[in-house]
């Protein structure tokens, strides 16, 4: 009950939007494709959604719990759209690394 109170609608909407944009740039059928073109599309899709993190971070303070909520929501949104658990985890892990390495400002 307490954690439901702490949920942030803006974080959930942002994560869902990130997943939707990722699907448009890199459909789930490309997640296991070994061709260089598919790898390039995956990298491009990841870069595109990560580029939005800076602006979002300026609007919303992302502490530990909010980062966890963002990561978890993105992970489940990707899985619901047809991505395998391992692939979704790698996208989320990369996003968290991107958040940790970027400076707030």
Helices and strands as residue ranges (DSSP letters): H 2-6, H 9-25, G 28-30, H 36-51, H 53-59, H 64-80, H 85-101
